[in-house]
Amino acid sequence: MKKLCTLLLTIVLAFSCKTSSVTATKLDKKTEVTIKGDWVISSVDYSGSNYIKVTSFQIADSKCFIGSTWKFISNNNKGEMALPQSNCAAFNSPITWYINSNGEFVLKFLNSGEKAKNIRDGYILKVENLSETSFQLVDRMNVGGSTTNIVYQFKKVI
C-alpha cells in the first residue's frame, strides 16, 4: 500500500510540475513586430453566421467588431481597441497581448488602472495568413455542439 501511495504521489507531482501554459512558452518577437501598428477588422466570418449569433470576447455580437480599431505596440505588448459601430454598444479598452512561439495570440482586456498580471481571464487565438498589410486571428468556439472557427480579418491602417 505504501508503494502504491508513493507511486501515485510521484505521478501527481510529475504532472503538476509540467507546464503546459501558453504563458510559459517563448515569445515570437518577429511576428509581434509585423503586427505592430494600427489595424481595423474588415470582416468576421464563421460557418452559420447567417443563423447563429456569436458574442465575441464576452463584449458584443461578433458583427459589431467589423470596423473596430486596434492598436498593437510590440515593444511593451500593450495597445487598445474600440468598437465604433453606432448600432452596437460603445466599447473601448486598453489591451495587453503577445504571440507565443506556437503562433498563439494571447489577449487580455484591461480595466482602467488595472495591471495585466491581476487579470485572470484572457483569450488565446491562432495567428494565420500574416503579411505586412493583413492577418487573421482565429478563435475556436463550440457552436451548436460542434467546433467552429471564427475568423477575424485584420487590415493595416495606412
N, C-alpha and C positions, 0 to 999 in steps of 0.2 A: 504494500500500500504506500509505503514511504517513497519507493522508487517511482510509482505512478504519479504521486503528487509532485515530485521533483521534476519528472518529465513534463507534466502539464505546466508547471511554473516556468520551465525553460522555454517551452513553446510560446507561452503567453508573452514572456519578456522579449523573445526574438521578434515576434510580430509587432509588439508595441514600440520597439526601437527602430523599426524600418520606417523610413519616411517616404510617404507617397504623396505628400503635399505639393501642390503646384508652387507654393512659395519657397520650397527647398531646392528648386532647380535653378540652374544658371540662366542669366538673362540673355536675350537675343538683342544686343545693342544695335546691330546693323539694321534689323527690321524696325526697331524703335526710332532710329534716326530717319528712316524712309517715311515713317508715319508722321513725323514731326510736322506741325503746321496747322492750318485751318482747313476744315473739311465740312461737307454737308452730306446728309444721307439723301440720295436721289431716289431710292426705292427700297421697299421692304417686301420680300416675296417668300411665300411658303405654300405648300400644297393645301388646297382647300381654302385659300384666302377669301374667296367669294362667299363662303358659307360659315367660316369659323372666325370668331373674334379672339385675337390674342392680345393680352396685356403684356407689353414689353417692360422688362426691368421693374415690374410691380409699380409702374408710374402711370402709363396711359396706353390706349389702344395702339397697336403696332403701326397703324396708318398715320397716327399723329407724329411719328418720328420722321416721316418724309418731310424734308426741308429743315430738319433740325441741324443746328450748327454745333460743331465740335472743335475744340482747340486742344491739341496734344503737344505738350512740352516734354522733349525727350531727355533733357539733362537732369530734370528732377522728377520725372514721371508724374507730373500734375497736369491739370488742364481744367476745362469747363465745357459744359454743354447747355443748350437751350432749345426748348420746343416753341417755335414761333407761330404755329398754325392758330388762326383766330377761332376756329370751330372746335379746338381742343383746350383742355385746361392748361393754363400757363405754367411752365416749369423751367427752372434753370438751377444748375448745381455745379459747384466745384467737383472735380473728379480726381482720383488717383488711378494710375494704370501702369502696367508693364507687360512685356511679352517674354515668356519664358522660353527656354531652349527647345521645347516641344511645339512651339508655334502657337501656344495658347495665350490669348489676350485676357489678362486678369484686370477687372474693372471694379472700382468701388465709387459709389456716390457719397459725397461728404455733406454733412450739415455745416452750416456756418460756424467756424471756430472749432470744429471737431477734427481730431487727428485721425489719420487713416488707421493707425495701429489700434485705435479704440473701437473701430467698426468691424464687426464680425461678418456681416453679410456682404457678399460680392458676387460677381458673375465671371464665369470662365467661358470664353468664346474662342472659336478657331479662326485664325487669320488665313485667308485664301486670296488668290489672284492679285497679289500685291504688285503694284507698279508705282511709278513716280506720281501718277495722276489719279489712281483709283485703287481701291481694295475692298474686300468683303470681310465682314465679321459674321460668322455662322454660329447660331445658337441652336442647340438641340432641345426640343420640348416634347413632352408627351401630350399629344392631341388626339382625343378620341380613342385612346388605347394603343396608339402606335407612335413611334418616334418620328418627328417631323423636323426638318432643317428650316430655320428661319434665317433668311439671308438679308443682311443689312448692307446695301451697296453704298460705299462712300466715294465721293468725287472731291478732288482737291479744289479749294477756292483759290483762284489765281488773281 
